[in-house]
Amino acid sequence: MRVELNVPERVTEPRMWVKQQPVLAMVLRTGSIELGLRRSEMIRLTADAGEMSLIPNHLEKWVRNEDLHYLSIAISDAALTAASDGTSGEVELRRTDNLVDARLRALVEAVNAERIAGFPSGRLFLDSVEQALAVALVNGYAVRHRSVRTYRGGLGPARLRMIKELVHAKMEDELTLCEMAQSVELTTAYFARMFRKSTGETPHQFVLRNRIERAKEMLRAAEPRVLDVAVACGFKTQQHFARVFRRMCGACPTKYRQECLQYRATSAGKTFPHPMLFAGEL
């Protein structure tokens, strides 16, 4: 998946616009753009913020962007083929202007929020979103394809164990959806669906939860710096680590460490358990 921010160009002359991959575009700021199959037949279109379009592959048009800011997300042929269960031939999507689709919009907005933040969640997050986009596009906007099958069951215990071992072995490294699927010899689309069926989580959510659990273990000691904990658990920045940790644990990493160390100090030599163990009984 390729994510691009498109802004008005300084050059006022039209240019030929060629798209070799299907593109989902969302307008970020109300503006206008000129389009046409021929340079002599271009028309001006105005689009409002939030408006989306689905542009099929192999599109060629003349374009002059006057003042339109928009996000474009190119979906790979591999993701579309996997989403249609490996059907032979190219998956063809129909052009759709003024696209209204709540699921696609939520996914595009998630990608835009990730872009604004500087892509802190890494490749696995974008891979997972691309797979979700591909499935939604194949199901709702494909001209020809085989229906995406509904799978029963899930991954077996051996494969789940292999995935857990891979995640723990690569805790500090970038991990992709393709790499996780290949480790258990499955296609990315099949793996993603089977993994969620088995665990109730997406692969990205699973990896994130395991990273936070590792971080909590490290934070219970006084020695490692918070920055070192973030790096050791695969987070690109301390800020992103703190934001995810607070969302999942209800406190920032520093506060969590202080509470753990304070409890350890006050309960030294005593045998009663941590009061949080009884939180559900109060």
C-alpha positions as CSV (number, residue, x, y, z in Angstrom):
1,M,0.0,0.0,0.0
2,R,1.3,3.4,-0.9
3,V,0.1,6.5,0.9
4,E,0.5,9.9,-0.6
5,L,-0.5,13.5,0.3
6,N,-1.4,15.4,-2.8
7,V,-1.3,19.2,-2.7
8,P,-1.8,21.9,-5.3
9,E,1.1,22.2,-7.8
10,R,3.0,25.3,-8.6
11,V,3.1,24.4,-12.3
12,T,-0.1,25.6,-13.8
13,E,0.1,23.5,-17.0
14,P,-1.9,20.3,-17.1
15,R,-0.1,17.0,-16.9
16,M,-0.9,13.4,-17.8
17,W,-2.0,11.4,-14.8
18,V,-1.4,7.7,-15.0
19,K,-2.6,5.3,-12.3
20,Q,-1.3,1.7,-12.5
21,Q,-2.9,0.6,-9.2
22,P,-6.4,1.2,-7.9
23,V,-6.5,4.3,-5.7
24,L,-8.8,5.4,-2.9
25,A,-8.8,9.2,-2.6
26,M,-10.2,11.3,0.2
27,V,-10.4,15.1,0.0
28,L,-8.8,16.8,3.0
29,R,-9.7,20.4,2.2
30,T,-12.4,21.7,0.0
31,G,-11.0,22.7,-3.4
32,S,-11.1,22.2,-7.1
33,I,-9.3,20.2,-9.8
34,E,-9.5,20.1,-13.6
35,L,-9.7,16.7,-15.3
36,G,-10.2,15.4,-18.8
37,L,-9.5,12.5,-21.1
38,R,-8.1,15.1,-23.5
39,R,-6.2,18.2,-22.7
40,S,-8.7,20.2,-24.8
41,E,-11.7,18.8,-23.0
42,M,-10.8,19.3,-19.3
43,I,-13.6,20.3,-16.9
44,R,-13.3,21.8,-13.4
45,L,-14.7,19.8,-10.5
46,T,-15.1,21.0,-6.9
47,A,-14.9,18.6,-4.0
48,D,-15.7,19.0,-0.3
49,A,-13.6,17.9,2.6
50,G,-14.2,14.2,3.3
51,E,-15.4,13.3,-0.2
52,M,-14.0,10.0,-1.5
53,S,-13.5,8.5,-4.9
54,L,-12.4,5.0,-6.1
55,I,-10.1,5.3,-9.1
56,P,-9.5,2.1,-11.0
57,N,-6.1,1.0,-12.3
58,H,-4.7,1.9,-15.7
59,L,-6.5,5.2,-15.6
60,E,-5.0,8.0,-17.8
61,K,-6.3,11.5,-17.6
62,W,-5.1,15.1,-17.9
63,V,-5.0,16.8,-14.6
64,R,-4.5,20.3,-13.3
65,N,-4.7,20.6,-9.5
66,E,-5.6,24.2,-8.6
67,D,-6.2,24.1,-4.8
68,L,-7.2,20.6,-3.9
69,H,-5.6,18.8,-0.9
70,Y,-6.3,15.1,-0.9
71,L,-5.0,11.8,0.4
72,S,-4.5,8.9,-2.1
73,I,-4.1,5.3,-1.0
74,A,-2.9,2.9,-3.7
75,I,-4.0,-0.7,-3.1
76,S,-1.5,-3.4,-4.4
77,D,-2.6,-6.1,-6.9
78,A,-1.3,-8.7,-4.4
79,A,-3.6,-7.5,-1.7
80,L,-6.6,-7.5,-4.1
81,T,-5.7,-11.0,-5.4
82,A,-5.3,-12.3,-1.9
83,A,-8.7,-10.8,-0.9
84,S,-10.4,-12.6,-3.7
85,D,-8.9,-15.9,-2.6
86,G,-6.2,-15.9,-5.3
87,T,-8.5,-15.8,-8.3
88,S,-6.5,-15.9,-11.5
89,G,-6.3,-12.6,-13.5
90,E,-6.3,-9.0,-12.4
91,V,-9.1,-7.9,-10.1
92,E,-10.9,-5.1,-11.8
93,L,-12.7,-2.4,-9.7
94,R,-15.3,0.0,-11.0
95,R,-14.8,3.7,-10.9
96,T,-16.9,5.3,-8.2
97,D,-17.1,9.1,-7.7
98,N,-18.7,10.6,-4.5
99,L,-18.1,7.3,-2.8
100,V,-20.2,6.8,0.4
101,D,-19.0,3.8,2.4
102,A,-18.7,4.0,6.2
103,R,-16.3,1.1,6.5
104,L,-13.9,2.4,3.8
105,R,-14.1,5.9,5.2
106,A,-13.1,4.7,8.7
107,L,-10.1,2.8,7.3
108,V,-9.0,5.8,5.2
109,E,-9.3,8.1,8.1
110,A,-7.2,5.7,10.2
111,V,-4.5,5.8,7.6
112,N,-4.6,9.6,7.5
113,A,-4.3,9.8,11.3
114,E,-1.3,7.5,11.1
115,R,0.2,9.7,8.4
116,I,-0.2,12.8,10.5
117,A,1.4,11.1,13.5
118,G,4.4,10.1,11.3
119,F,3.5,6.4,10.9
120,P,4.5,5.4,14.4
121,S,2.7,2.1,14.3
122,G,4.9,0.6,11.6
123,R,4.4,-1.6,8.6
124,L,2.2,-4.2,10.3
125,F,-0.5,-1.6,10.9
126,L,-0.5,-0.5,7.3
127,D,-0.5,-4.1,6.0
128,S,-3.5,-4.9,8.2
129,V,-5.4,-1.8,6.9
130,E,-4.6,-2.6,3.3
131,Q,-5.9,-6.1,3.7
132,A,-9.1,-4.8,5.2
133,L,-9.5,-2.2,2.4
134,A,-8.8,-4.9,-0.2
135,V,-11.5,-7.2,1.2
136,A,-14.1,-4.4,1.3
137,L,-13.2,-3.3,-2.2
138,V,-13.4,-6.8,-3.7
139,N,-16.7,-7.5,-1.9
140,G,-18.4,-4.2,-2.9
141,Y,-16.7,-2.7,-6.0
142,A,-15.2,-5.5,-8.1
143,V,-16.4,-5.9,-11.6
144,R,-15.3,-9.6,-11.7
145,H,-14.0,-11.8,-8.9
146,R,-14.8,-14.8,-6.9
147,S,-16.6,-14.1,-3.7
148,V,-14.5,-13.9,-0.5
149,R,-15.2,-17.1,1.3
150,T,-16.4,-17.3,4.9
151,Y,-14.0,-19.5,6.8
152,R,-14.9,-21.6,9.9
153,G,-12.6,-22.6,12.6
154,G,-9.2,-20.9,12.9
155,L,-5.5,-21.5,13.3
156,G,-4.4,-24.6,15.0
157,P,-2.5,-24.6,18.3
158,A,0.8,-25.3,16.6
159,R,0.5,-22.4,14.2
160,L,-0.6,-20.1,17.0
161,R,2.4,-21.1,19.0
162,M,4.7,-20.4,16.1
163,I,3.2,-16.9,15.7
164,K,3.7,-16.2,19.4
165,E,7.3,-17.3,19.2
166,L,7.9,-15.1,16.2
167,V,6.4,-12.1,17.9
168,H,8.5,-12.5,21.0
169,A,11.7,-13.2,19.0
170,K,11.2,-10.0,16.9
171,M,9.9,-7.8,19.7
172,E,12.4,-5.0,18.9
173,D,12.1,-5.3,15.1
174,E,9.6,-4.3,12.4
175,L,7.2,-7.1,11.7
176,T,5.0,-7.3,8.6
177,L,1.8,-9.2,8.0
178,C,3.4,-11.0,5.1
179,E,6.2,-12.2,7.4
180,M,3.7,-13.5,10.0
181,A,1.7,-15.3,7.3
182,Q,4.8,-16.9,5.7
183,S,6.0,-18.2,9.1
184,V,2.9,-20.5,9.1
185,E,2.8,-21.0,5.3
186,L,-0.4,-19.2,4.6
187,T,-1.5,-16.3,2.4
188,T,-1.8,-12.9,4.1
189,A,-5.6,-12.7,3.5
190,Y,-6.3,-16.2,4.8
191,F,-3.9,-15.8,7.7
192,A,-5.4,-12.5,8.8
193,R,-9.0,-13.9,8.8
194,M,-8.0,-17.1,10.5
195,F,-5.9,-15.3,13.1
196,R,-8.8,-13.1,14.1
197,K,-11.1,-16.1,14.2
198,S,-8.7,-17.8,16.6
199,T,-7.8,-14.9,18.9
200,G,-10.4,-12.3,18.6
201,E,-7.7,-9.8,17.7
202,T,-6.1,-8.6,14.5
203,P,-2.4,-9.4,14.1
204,H,-1.5,-5.8,14.8
205,Q,-3.6,-5.7,18.0
206,F,-2.0,-9.0,19.1
207,V,1.6,-7.7,18.5
208,L,0.8,-4.4,20.3
209,R,-0.7,-6.2,23.3
210,N,2.4,-8.4,23.6
211,R,4.7,-5.4,23.3
212,I,2.8,-3.7,26.1
213,E,3.0,-6.8,28.3
214,R,6.8,-7.0,27.8
215,A,7.0,-3.2,28.6
216,K,5.1,-3.7,31.9
217,E,7.5,-6.4,32.9
218,M,10.5,-4.2,32.2
219,L,8.9,-1.2,34.0
220,R,8.5,-3.1,37.2
221,A,12.3,-2.7,37.6
222,A,13.8,0.6,38.4
223,E,16.9,0.4,36.2
224,P,15.8,0.7,32.5
225,R,14.9,4.1,31.2
226,V,11.5,4.6,29.7
227,L,13.1,5.3,26.4
228,D,15.1,2.1,26.5
229,V,11.9,0.1,27.4
230,A,10.1,1.7,24.4
231,V,12.9,0.7,22.0
232,A,13.2,-2.8,23.4
233,C,9.5,-3.3,22.9
234,G,9.5,-2.2,19.2
235,F,8.2,1.4,19.5
236,K,9.7,4.0,17.2
237,T,9.4,6.9,19.6
238,Q,8.9,7.3,23.4
239,Q,5.9,9.5,22.7
240,H,4.1,6.8,20.7
241,F,4.9,4.2,23.4
242,A,3.5,6.5,26.1
243,R,0.3,7.1,24.1
244,V,-0.3,3.4,23.5
245,F,0.6,2.4,27.0
246,R,-1.8,5.0,28.5
247,R,-4.6,3.9,26.3
248,M,-4.2,0.2,27.1
249,C,-3.1,0.5,30.8
250,G,-4.9,3.6,32.0
251,A,-1.7,5.3,33.1
252,C,1.6,6.6,31.6
253,P,4.7,4.4,31.8
254,T,6.3,6.5,34.4
255,K,3.2,6.5,36.7
256,Y,2.9,2.7,36.2
257,R,6.5,2.2,37.3
258,Q,6.1,4.5,40.3
259,E,3.0,2.7,41.5
260,C,4.7,-0.7,41.1
261,L,7.8,0.4,43.0
262,Q,5.8,2.1,45.7
263,Y,3.7,-1.1,46.2
264,R,6.8,-3.2,46.4
265,A,8.3,-0.9,49.0
266,T,5.2,-0.7,51.2
267,S,4.5,-4.4,51.0
268,A,8.1,-5.6,51.7
269,G,8.0,-8.3,54.4
270,K,4.2,-8.6,54.3
271,T,2.3,-11.6,52.9
272,F,-1.0,-10.0,51.8
273,P,-1.6,-9.8,48.0
274,H,-1.9,-6.7,45.9
275,P,-5.3,-5.1,46.5
276,M,-6.0,-5.0,42.8
277,L,-6.4,-8.8,42.9
278,F,-9.6,-8.2,44.7
279,A,-10.8,-5.2,42.6
280,G,-13.6,-7.3,41.0
281,E,-15.0,-8.4,44.4
282,L,-15.5,-4.9,45.9
